[in-house]
Amino acid sequence: METKDLLKKVRKIEIKTRRLSDHVFGGEYHSTFKGRGMTFSEVRQYQFGDDVRNIDWNVTARYNEPFIKVFEEERELTLMLMVDVSGSELFGTQNQLKKEVLTEIAATLAFSATKNNDKVGLMLFTDKIELYIPPKKGRFHVLRIIRELIEFKPESNKTDIAGALKYLSNMMKKKAIVFLMSDFIAKDYQQTLKIAANKHDLTGIRVYDQREEEIPNLGLVQMLDAETGEYITVNTGSKSVRNAYTEYFREQINYFQESFRLSGAGTINNRVDESYVTKLLGYFKRR
């Protein structure tokens, strides 16, 4: 992609997602993810309605009128975006690919964190860690993250969620807000998820296409496995084939839901043609 076209795409996503984070998600994000505690800021004269438990008795005695201690939330939080960039994310039968929806969600969360002066980091993974950007603050840092989400070309097409979670546990020593974004067409990550969720505030965002839920009857169809690169001929006219695929897809969903439930982590399920704005807001409000 040429630099000019890339900058246009980055700018387009910035305008859309920053507006969302400013007007919709900023306050929700702040109230959902609390800081590490309250720290002393200043003392001021007591006003009607102030909590009497915050009266500073030493200053009150000195000036012979009531003063209270003012505290402010100590945030300094870190948001880590873990985004699956394997081959299956390049699928989409509606107006957008799964990858494009993941990019917009990640950008919205990143700007929401920046608005609250939190650090933002990025991890792109397949069956290995493709890219790691350490958490930092600021708009230009978020724009770099968006650029990577748009143009990064992974070396592998396969998926290893467990490996990505192990890397997270090794790299992030302090508690962070973690959004793990994928279609979660994978297994064998339940144990590593438990370990990561025990340390971090973790949420899984599953983005999927409606055609992944069931195969339509189209007769004999040649299909490409985006993660292995192999072509296979599938008889979609066979009811048993369609049922077997639907069952496989449901198994992936059940594994995802059960793994996150057992680990105490949150989940968001978002179909490509659904509004991720509605899904994110609903999740924040439930929290």
Beta strands, then each sheet from edge to edge (+ up, - down):
strand 1: 37-45
strand 2: 67-74
strand 3: 78-84
strand 4: 119-125
strand 5: 129-136
strand 6: 177-182
strand 7: 201-208
strand 8: 220-224
strand 9: 231-235
strand 10: 266-271
sheet 1: 1+ 2-
sheet 2: 5+ 4- 3- 6- 7- 10-
sheet 3: 8+ 9-
end
